[in-house]
């Protein structure tokens, strides 16, 4: 996902249906240089957001789609809190090659699901490989293996910035050397083929003490489902819509990860 005219850098996202994409709310905001502005920020217009699907490269391949509407969680407060960092984008045209080998909707967990502690999870994105170099973003999609970090540890290290019920932490504590970075925001955190997190923020890109933080998708399953349903009314047509976001039993599956490894 990118903003036209470089208004926005790259962010990731996951396909919910052929007309809806899940991403991080903060990806849709930009700072305003005008110091007289009340909030100092403004939300991007839908027309400023372009989505590329069906390619593991961020600059070519697949197809580009305009965005007709953006829905940011009603309780998200940009620059004031990291909580509720979730948004849904509406595409006016169907995603090309939907449910093909290159384009699949995300499986999201049932409401309230908790990923087991220390479970192996995978973050995916086009973020920088060097946090000190803004030009280090790879063209090809990359992934990093992390471990789920228990919420008590995350809460102790992030204090008031951590929402116990709405966030999920993962990292390589005591080791470091890898993690999410600038440009990975909005992308998925995957556990056994299911999108359990949306990349939100981190202290640094490869910290061994501070874990990376993700919006916990299972805390927003109902919101996502209700938002998609209401947006279908907004579109005023059903077409060949496949239904509500699919829920998936959390059984081990390497198919999703293998597909990206083969296209690295």
Residue, then its C-alpha position, 0 to 999 in steps of 0.5 A: x500500500x502506498x500514498x500517491x505523490x509520496x504522501x505516504x511511504x509503504x505499508x503492508x496490509x492483508x486482503x479480507x475480501x475482494x473489496x476490503x483490505x486490513x491495515x494499521x490505522x497509523x498508515x493512513x495519517x500524515x503530519x501537517x507542517x502548518x503549526x496552526x493546525x489544531x491536531x498537527x495531523x490529517x488523515x489521508x483521503x481515500x483517493x491518495x491510497x493505492x494498493x498493489x496486490x498479487x506480487x511479492x515486489x513493492x514496485x512492480x507486478x500484480x495489479x494496482x487498485x485505487x481506494x474508495x473509502x477508508x475506515x479507521x477504528x473509531x477509538x484510534x487516537x493518532x500520536x496520542x495512543x497506539x491502541x486500536x491501531x487498525x483500519x479497513x480499506x475499501x476497493x471500488x473494483x474487485x481484486x484481480x485474480x482473487x483466490x488464485x495462487x498469488x492472491x488469497x484472502x487472509x484467515x483471521x482468528x475467532x474473537x478472543x483467541x490468544x496465541x500460546x506463549x513463546x509460539x513461533x510466529x512470522x512477520x511479513x513485509x517490505x520494511x527497512x533491513x537497516x533502521x539507520x538507512x531509509x534506502x534499505x527497504x527491499x523490493x521483494x517481500x521478506x519475512x522474519x521468524x519471531x517468538x510470541x512474548x507474554x503480555x506481562x513482560x510486554x506490559x512491564x517494558x512498554x508501561x502505559x504504551x501497551x494495551x494488555x487486551x488489544x496488543x500482541x508482542x513478539x520478538x527475539x528477547x535476549x538475542x535481537x538482531x531481527x524484527x519489524x522495521x519502518x515500512x512493515x506497518x500494517x502487514x501481518x503477523x502469522x501463526x500457523x497460517x492465520x493472521x493474528x497480528x497487524x504490525x503496529x510499532x517497536x522501540x527499534x528494529x532488532x531490539x533484544x530487550x523491547x519486543x515488537x508490538x502488533x494489534x491483536x486481531x482477535x480483539x477486533x474480529x467483531x469490529x472487522x466483521x461488522x465493518x466489512x458488512x456495513x461497507x458492503x451496504x455502502x457499496x450497495x451491491x453484492x456482486x460475487x462477494x465471498x462473504x465475511x472474513x473467513x475464520x480458521x481453525x488454528x491447526x498447523x499449516x506451512x502452506x502460507x509461509x512456503x508460498x512466500x519462501x518460494x517467491x523471495 
